[in-house]
Amino acid sequence: MPQFPSPTLDIAHVIQQAVAPVFLLTGVAAMLNVLTNRLARVIDRARQLEKDYHDLPIGNERHVVRDRMATLSKRSRLINVAITLCTSCALLICIVIMTLFVAAMIDVSASRWIAGLFVLAILALIGGLVSFLREIFVATSSVRIDPPQDRIPRNLGEAS
């Protein structure tokens, strides 16, 4: 009498195969959390600058604020791209996991589909990380951190 594999063992094997994508999904979720927090901070800062802009007299100060708002706009677009790509990655990983289970349930080989979806997920993640890195570069290039210059007295008599 031939021995058929147990359906329980098949499902256990599929669960083992799904563990790696689930861990990747967890990492992508953490990345999405970072990105959404950064986007919220950029939006809050842009709203504040927009309010301040209208209170400033026409001149150089308005130009500075306008430049800062343009930088924040660029940052928000880059974060949006990163969020879109990372979310696409997460969706593709979910489809990989679902395909693993469906293929096991209907006893069909879907290894090419699974491999293709996984490669697409990794490409989306790479794109999201590149966009995030570009946003970091824009953010750090727009920040100028200089310590305040101390006034050096001409002679010791001026020092108080």
C-alpha positions as CSV (number, residue, x, y, z in Angstrom):
1,M,0.0,0.0,0.0
2,P,1.5,3.4,-1.0
3,Q,2.1,5.9,1.7
4,F,0.7,9.3,1.0
5,P,2.1,12.4,2.7
6,S,0.1,13.8,5.6
7,P,-1.7,17.0,4.8
8,T,-0.6,18.2,8.3
9,L,3.1,17.6,7.3
10,D,2.5,19.5,4.0
11,I,1.1,22.5,5.8
12,A,3.9,22.4,8.4
13,H,6.4,22.5,5.6
14,V,4.6,25.5,4.0
15,I,4.7,27.3,7.3
16,Q,8.4,26.7,7.5
17,Q,8.8,28.1,4.0
18,A,6.7,31.1,4.9
19,V,8.8,32.1,8.0
20,A,11.5,34.0,6.0
21,P,9.0,36.1,4.1
22,V,7.2,36.8,7.4
23,F,10.4,38.1,9.0
24,L,11.1,40.3,5.9
25,L,7.5,41.6,6.2
26,T,8.2,42.5,9.8
27,G,11.3,44.5,8.7
28,V,9.4,46.3,6.0
29,A,6.7,47.2,8.5
30,A,9.3,48.7,10.7
31,M,10.7,50.6,7.8
32,L,7.2,51.9,6.9
33,N,6.9,53.1,10.5
34,V,10.1,55.1,10.2
35,L,9.0,56.6,6.8
36,T,5.5,57.6,8.0
37,N,7.0,59.3,11.1
38,R,9.5,61.2,8.9
39,L,6.7,62.2,6.6
40,A,4.6,63.5,9.5
41,R,7.5,65.6,10.8
42,V,8.1,67.1,7.3
43,I,4.4,67.9,6.9
44,D,4.2,69.5,10.4
45,R,7.3,71.6,9.6
46,A,5.9,72.7,6.2
47,R,2.7,73.8,7.8
48,Q,4.5,75.8,10.4
49,L,6.7,77.5,7.8
50,E,3.6,78.2,5.7
51,K,2.0,80.0,8.7
52,D,5.2,81.9,9.4
53,Y,5.7,82.8,5.7
54,H,2.6,85.0,5.6
55,D,3.7,86.8,8.8
56,L,7.1,87.8,7.3
57,P,7.7,91.1,5.5
58,I,8.4,90.8,1.8
59,G,12.2,90.3,1.4
60,N,15.0,88.0,2.0
61,E,13.4,86.2,5.0
62,R,10.5,85.2,2.8
63,H,13.0,83.8,0.2
64,V,14.7,81.7,2.9
65,V,11.4,80.3,4.1
66,R,10.3,79.6,0.5
67,D,13.5,77.7,-0.1
68,R,13.0,75.7,3.0
69,M,9.5,74.9,1.9
70,A,10.7,73.7,-1.5
71,T,13.2,71.4,0.3
72,L,10.5,70.0,2.5
73,S,8.4,69.5,-0.6
74,K,11.2,67.5,-2.3
75,R,11.7,65.5,0.9
76,S,8.0,64.7,1.1
77,R,7.9,63.4,-2.5
78,L,11.0,61.2,-1.9
79,I,9.4,59.8,1.3
80,N,6.1,59.2,-0.6
81,V,8.0,57.2,-3.2
82,A,9.8,55.2,-0.5
83,I,6.5,54.5,1.2
84,T,4.8,53.4,-2.0
85,L,7.7,51.1,-2.9
86,C,7.9,49.6,0.6
87,T,4.2,49.1,0.7
88,S,4.4,47.4,-2.7
89,C,7.1,45.2,-1.3
90,A,4.9,44.3,1.7
91,L,2.0,43.5,-0.6
92,L,4.2,41.3,-2.8
93,I,5.5,39.4,0.2
94,C,1.9,38.8,1.4
95,I,1.1,37.5,-2.1
96,V,4.2,35.2,-1.9
97,I,3.0,33.8,1.5
98,M,-0.6,33.4,0.2
99,T,0.7,31.7,-3.0
100,L,2.8,29.2,-0.9
101,F,-0.4,28.1,1.0
102,V,-2.7,28.0,-2.1
103,A,-0.2,26.0,-4.1
104,A,0.2,23.5,-1.2
105,M,-3.6,23.3,-0.8
106,I,-4.3,22.6,-4.5
107,D,-1.1,20.6,-4.9
108,V,0.4,22.7,-7.7
109,S,4.0,23.8,-8.2
110,A,4.1,27.6,-8.1
111,S,7.9,27.9,-7.5
112,R,8.4,30.2,-10.6
113,W,5.6,32.5,-9.5
114,I,6.9,32.6,-5.9
115,A,10.4,33.3,-7.1
116,G,9.3,36.0,-9.5
117,L,7.1,37.7,-6.8
118,F,9.9,37.5,-4.3
119,V,12.3,39.1,-6.7
120,L,9.8,41.9,-7.4
121,A,9.4,42.4,-3.7
122,I,13.1,42.7,-3.1
123,L,13.4,45.2,-6.1
124,A,10.6,47.3,-4.6
125,L,12.4,47.2,-1.2
126,I,15.7,48.3,-2.8
127,G,13.9,51.1,-4.6
128,G,12.3,52.2,-1.3
129,L,15.6,52.2,0.5
130,V,17.3,54.2,-2.3
131,S,14.5,56.8,-2.2
132,F,14.8,56.9,1.6
133,L,18.6,57.4,1.3
134,R,18.0,60.2,-1.2
135,E,15.6,61.9,1.3
136,I,18.3,61.6,4.0
137,F,20.8,63.3,1.7
138,V,18.4,66.1,1.0
139,A,17.6,66.5,4.7
140,T,21.2,66.6,5.8
141,S,22.3,68.9,3.0
142,S,19.7,71.4,3.9
143,V,20.7,71.5,7.6
144,R,23.4,73.9,8.6
145,I,24.6,73.4,12.1
146,D,27.0,76.1,13.3
147,P,27.7,76.9,16.9
148,P,27.0,80.5,17.7
149,Q,30.0,82.7,17.4
150,D,31.2,84.1,20.6
151,R,32.1,87.7,20.7
152,I,35.8,88.0,21.4
153,P,36.5,91.2,23.4
154,R,39.2,93.4,22.0
155,N,40.8,93.8,25.4
156,L,40.2,92.3,28.7
157,G,38.4,95.5,29.9
158,E,35.5,94.8,27.6
159,A,34.8,91.3,29.0
160,S,32.0,91.3,31.6
